[in-house]
Amino acid sequence: MNEMMSTTEQKLWYDGPNYTADSIVIHPESRQVLLVKRKTGEWALPGGFIDLGEEPLTAAHREVMEETGATIGGDPTLVFCGLVNDSRNTQTAWIETSAYLFTVPDLTAITGHDDAVDAGWHSLDHLPELYASHDEIVVRALDHLACRPLAESVQNPECLYHVDGGHMQYEKAIATKDHHAAFIKQLSAKYDSVQKRQ
């Protein structure tokens, strides 16, 4: 049914999914991430509920501004979208979030605003205990960052060389970047047995 729920009874706005947006804002050079402190005393990623008709990415930008006073730009990456573990979840109402990774060139001065009593940059090597599933979301973001150089090398023909052999009929290539390598394969149309059977 999707009717408005009492926030004092269930703590969530609607039956069914309640959509939120979270931002993982990382300064790669210093290996620090932007966190906010909730009124409960828990540290968390900047984030909150998506307004009616609002796009998730717009909500992610808005929440960072409202909670820390910082404006972030760049080209974010969606690193997670779906159901999260949250103490407010029930059998009839739950939170689904869209989490975006932002990398920033500078450690902007920030302070806690709105429903954040504090905000600050924290070392990724010594994070405090994070709210709900936020630690898992940070891990996903770090995995993405670690893979980014190889992913970029796939777009560079100078980093690719094609290989022959193997029993599978794929187009095969090796991507290299900074002494790391990844095996890449994709089904080739010339070997497509489905097309041959038609």
Buried (B, 14 or more C-beta within 10 A) or exposed (E): EEEEBEEEEBBBBBBEBBBBBBBBBBBEEEBBBBBBBBEEEBBBBBBBBBEEEEEBBEBBBBBBBBBBBBEBEEEBBEBBEEEBEBEEBEEEBBBBBBBBBBBBEEEBEBEBBBEBBBBBBBEBEEBEEBBBBBEBBBEBBBEBBEEBEBEEBBEEEEBBEEEEEEEEEEBBBEBBBEEEBBEBEEEEEEEEEEEEEE
